[in-house]
Amino acid sequence: METETLAAAADIDFSMWALFARATITVKLVMILLIVASFWSWATIIQKCLLFRSARDEARRFESDFWSGEPLDELYRKMGPEPDGPAASVFAAGMTEWQRSHRDDGALIPGAQARIDRSMDVAIAREAETLDRGLSLLATVGSVAPFVGLFGTVWGIMHAFIEIAQQQNTNLAVVAPGIAEALLATGLGLLAAIPAVIFYNKLSADSGRIVGGYESFADEFATILSRQLDS
């Protein structure tokens, strides 16, 4: 009897596709949702990695130009009021307000320093929002996907027990397929959640460092402009 049971279990296809095909419609929907969430997370991860690398490269190029000794007015004239790079945009925001703060006679309008600082803070906040956009998706997938997978597992196990009760048979050939199908949902949930959590933490830290670099540059630039105001 035991030999017949093992032989019947050995004949069952336990491939991923077979487990998916045998699952109930509810468990299938859960698996599809988790697969879509996983692909969406990886697309976001790749896009953010490319964006952050581009932002770091642009910041290095801009700082090299900024500290090259070229006059700031000339650098601003070459870049224009709306440059493409985020670091250059922070500089352009400060320079635009600096030029607007001059009267026709060359004198400065009172409160210029505060307005310049605010302009750069707004530019930094805008760039930080761009860097952080999409990270909430990774946080959501990382926190929700395991529970969605667990829901699929619970549903699948419940269905397996119903089949056992209907067939009144608890041998391995009856129990194993339903349990395997149910556990596949949990595996997919973890497969979606683990990379999302890891890269959310990494990308959040990278975003903070990039924005911190913009803030440091804004402070240095504000100090340079402050010397100009004092003189």
C-alpha positions, 0 to 999 in steps of 0.5 A: 500500500505504501509503495503504491502511494509513493508511486502515485506521488512520484507520478505527479508533476510538481513543476512551477507551471503544473503547480500554478495550473492546478491551483484554484482561481483565487490562488492563481490570481494571488500568484499573478498579482505577486509576479506583476508586483515583482516585475514592477519592483524590478523595473522601479529598481533599475530605473532608480539605479540609472537615475541615481547614477546619472545624478551623481555623475551630473553633480560631479561634472557640475562641481568641477565646472563650478570650482574651476574658477570661471566667473559665476555669471559666465557659468550661469549664462552658459547653463541658462535659467533651466539647465537639465541637471539637478545640481545645476538647477539648484545653482540656477535657482540661486543665480536667477534670484541673485540677478532678480534682486538687483535694481536697475541702478545696481543696488540690491533689494533688501532681503536678497539673501533670504530669497536666494536661500529659499529659491535653492531650498525649493529647487532642492525639494523639487529634485528630492521629490524626483529622486524619491518618486517610486520608492513608496512602491518598493516599500508597499511591495516589501510590506504587503507581498508576504501577507498576500502570499500568506493569504494565497497559502491559507486559501490553498491549504483550506482547499486542500483540506476540503479535497481530503474531506471529500475524497476521505483519503489522506495519502501522500498523493492527495495531500502533497499537490494541494500543500505544494500549490499553497506554499508556492504562493508564499514563496512568490510573496517572499520573492517579491518582498525581499528584493523590494525591501533591500533596494528600498533601504539602499535607494532611500540611503542613496537618495539622502546622500545625493540630496545632502550633497545638494544641500551642502553645495547650496550652503557653500554657494550661499556663503559665496553670495553672502560675501558678495552682499557684504562687500 
